[in-house]
Structures are given as C-alpha cells and as structure tokens.
Amino acid sequence: MKAAEIRKTHIDDRMDQVQTWMESNHHMKSEQANQEVWDVILKLLRSWGAMTEEDRDYIECAKDAVLERRKWNL
C-alpha cells in the first residue's frame, strides 16, 4: 500500500469515527466524551490538505458543535 493510500485510509477511518460520534451526539454525553471527539478532530486537522472539500466542511461544522456543545442535527 502506498503512503497516499495509507493516509486516505487513516482519514476515512477517523472521519467515520467522528461521523458516528456526531450522529449519536457523543460529544454531549460528558466532558470526557467531548474531549474524545475533539481529539479525533485535531488529528484530522493535521491532514487538512489531504482531505476532500466535503470532509473539510463536515469537520468545520463538527468542530463548531463540539466547541459550542450543540446538538448535532445535520
């Protein structure tokens, strides 16, 4: 597997995790849960340039919801 493919796999896995957590409002359950979601978002931000525009838009919205502790209802 090439480096670009590995990076895409890591991004996809992290995006799937964030999406699952956001759809279940995991970030609203406790301070620890909020931090878990935030930590994965921060890891994704390191790969910003390799992410699709759609993924970047999703993360921007998720980031706001996590920071503001808003329910996710997309």
Backbone hydrogen bonds in HBPLUS format (Angstrom, degrees):
<---DONOR---> <-ACCEPTOR-->    atom                        ^
c    i                          cat <-CA-CA->   ^        H-A-AA   ^      H-
h    n   atom  resd res      DA  || num        DHA   H-A  angle D-A-AA Bond
n    s   type  num  typ     dist DA aas  dist angle  dist       angle   num
A0005-GLU N   A0002-LYS O   3.04 MM   3  5.25 118.9  2.43 101.1 116.2     1
A0006-ILE N   A0002-LYS O   2.94 MM   4  6.26 155.8  1.99 155.2 162.9     2
A0007-ARG N   A0003-ALA O   2.90 MM   4  6.13 163.4  1.93 152.5 156.8     3
A0008-LYS N   A0004-ALA O   2.99 MM   4  6.17 159.4  2.03 143.3 148.9     4
A0009-THR N   A0005-GLU O   2.94 MM   4  6.14 154.8  2.01 145.1 152.0     5
A0010-HIS N   A0006-ILE O   2.96 MM   4  6.28 158.3  2.00 151.9 157.4     6
A0011-ILE N   A0007-ARG O   2.90 MM   4  6.17 160.7  1.93 152.9 158.4     7
A0012-ASP N   A0008-LYS O   2.82 MM   4  5.99 167.5  1.83 152.6 156.3     8
A0013-ASP N   A0009-THR O   2.88 MM   4  6.06 160.8  1.92 150.0 155.2     9
A0014-ARG N   A0010-HIS O   3.00 MM   4  6.17 161.9  2.03 148.6 153.4    10
A0015-MET N   A0011-ILE O   2.79 MM   4  5.98 158.7  1.84 154.9 161.8    11
A0016-ASP N   A0012-ASP O   2.88 MM   4  6.06 158.6  1.93 148.4 154.0    12
A0017-GLN N   A0013-ASP O   3.05 MM   4  6.32 152.4  2.13 142.0 149.4    13
A0018-VAL N   A0014-ARG O   2.92 MM   4  6.20 166.3  1.94 154.4 157.4    14
A0019-GLN N   A0015-MET O   2.88 MM   4  6.05 166.4  1.89 153.6 157.8    15
A0020-THR N   A0016-ASP O   2.96 MM   4  6.11 162.3  1.99 147.6 152.3    16
A0021-TRP N   A0017-GLN O   2.97 MM   4  6.18 168.2  1.98 154.0 157.2    17
A0022-MET N   A0018-VAL O   2.77 MM   4  5.94 162.6  1.80 156.4 161.6    18
A0023-GLU N   A0019-GLN O   2.94 MM   4  6.02 167.2  1.96 152.1 155.6    19
A0024-SER N   A0020-THR O   3.20 MM   4  6.38 135.5  2.41 139.3 150.2    20
A0024-SER N   A0021-TRP O   3.26 MM   3  5.24 132.8  2.50  94.2 106.5    21
A0026-HIS N   A0021-TRP O   2.87 MM   5  4.95 163.5  1.90 153.9 152.4    22
A0025-ASN N   A0022-MET O   2.96 MM   3  4.83 158.6  2.01 103.9 110.3    23
A0028-MET N   A0025-ASN O   2.94 MM   3  5.51 162.5  1.98 117.8 123.7    24
A0029-LYS N   A0026-HIS O   3.09 MM   3  5.41 161.9  2.13 113.3 118.9    25
A0034-ASN N   A0030-SER O   2.96 MM   4  6.19 158.2  2.01 147.3 153.4    26
A0035-GLN N   A0031-GLU O   2.97 MM   4  6.20 153.0  2.04 144.2 151.6    27
A0036-GLU N   A0032-GLN O   2.90 MM   4  6.22 147.6  2.01 146.4 155.5    28
A0037-VAL N   A0033-ALA O   3.14 MM   4  6.45 162.9  2.17 153.7 155.9    29
A0038-TRP N   A0034-ASN O   2.99 MM   4  6.20 163.4  2.02 148.0 153.3    30
A0039-ASP N   A0035-GLN O   2.83 MM   4  5.98 155.8  1.89 148.8 154.7    31
A0040-VAL N   A0036-GLU O   3.27 MM   4  6.58 155.6  2.34 146.5 151.4    32
A0041-ILE N   A0037-VAL O   3.02 MM   4  6.32 158.7  2.07 152.2 158.8    33
A0042-LEU N   A0038-TRP O   2.89 MM   4  6.18 158.2  1.94 153.9 159.5    34
A0043-LYS N   A0039-ASP O   3.09 MM   4  6.38 150.6  2.18 141.6 149.2    35
A0044-LEU N   A0040-VAL O   2.98 MM   4  6.29 152.2  2.06 147.8 155.4    36
A0045-LEU N   A0041-ILE O   2.93 MM   4  6.24 146.0  2.05 148.3 158.3    37
A0046-ARG N   A0043-LYS O   3.28 MM   3  5.46 138.6  2.46  98.4 108.9    38
A0047-SER N   A0044-LEU O   2.88 MM   3  5.29 149.7  1.97 110.7 120.3    39
A0048-TRP N   A0045-LEU O   3.26 MM   3  4.91 158.9  2.30 106.7 105.5    40
A0050-ALA N   A0047-SER O   2.88 MM   3  5.47 144.1  2.01 120.4 131.0    41
A0051-MET N   A0048-TRP O   3.13 MM   3  5.29 157.0  2.18 106.6 113.8    42
A0056-ARG N   A0052-THR O   2.95 MM   4  6.25 159.8  1.99 152.8 158.7    43
A0057-ASP N   A0053-GLU O   2.93 MM   4  6.17 159.1  1.97 150.7 155.9    44
A0058-TYR N   A0054-GLU O   3.01 MM   4  6.25 158.9  2.05 148.0 153.9    45
A0059-ILE N   A0055-ASP O   2.93 MM   4  6.16 163.4  1.96 152.6 156.6    46
A0060-GLU N   A0056-ARG O   2.93 MM   4  6.16 154.4  2.00 148.2 155.3    47
A0061-CYS N   A0057-ASP O   3.12 MM   4  6.40 160.1  2.16 149.9 154.1    48
A0062-ALA N   A0058-TYR O   2.86 MM   4  6.12 161.5  1.90 152.7 158.8    49
A0063-LYS N   A0059-ILE O   2.73 MM   4  5.78 159.3  1.78 149.7 155.5    50
A0064-ASP N   A0060-GLU O   3.16 MM   4  6.39 160.3  2.20 144.3 148.4    51
A0065-ALA N   A0061-CYS O   3.06 MM   4  6.35 161.8  2.10 149.5 154.4    52
A0066-VAL N   A0062-ALA O   2.88 MM   4  6.11 158.8  1.92 155.5 161.1    53
A0067-LEU N   A0063-LYS O   2.94 MM   4  6.11 172.7  1.94 156.4 158.6    54
A0068-GLU N   A0064-ASP O   2.90 MM   4  5.91 156.3  1.95 148.8 155.6    55
A0069-ARG N   A0065-ALA O   2.79 MM   4  5.43 108.3  2.31 130.0 145.2    56
A0070-ARG N   A0065-ALA O   2.89 MM   5  4.76 152.4  1.97 134.2 142.4    57
A0069-ARG N   A0066-VAL O   3.24 MM   3  4.89 148.4  2.35  93.1 102.3    58
